[in-house]
Amino acid sequence: MISSDEVIFVDAGTTNELLLGYLNQDNLTVVTNSIHHAAKLVDKNVKTIIIGGHVKNQLMQVSE
């Protein structure tokens, strides 16, 4: 279970994308390597950190 004031990582992918709709905890911080996930989280006013690296075309995911 995800609680308020936690920091979690959400990997790129369509299955993890479904999780985003359930993230409504207070002061939650999400770290992700997905540009799509980051955009959705920012729209929900969730503090979002995207890791750096090269962008892969298929999933719009950032990797080394």
Steps between C-alpha positions, in 0.01 A plus 500: 500500500620851423464752781518878516843664509670212314734497202436223245642398162265419211669332203393564140233278349128469446433284807663753732312778322177356643639553850523876447125547530511366855774728628321760709700499824601828665857619443584203278814521287529279192828429322462361148691433181188551286429830330133399460465410868667826604256705291198322650631539854568872456142543374385340830721742699721216625861597574688324220868434439612359164838332480753614243643315204421421138140482382393168346245547224257210560390570859631858527713367784828644622796263540879512504 
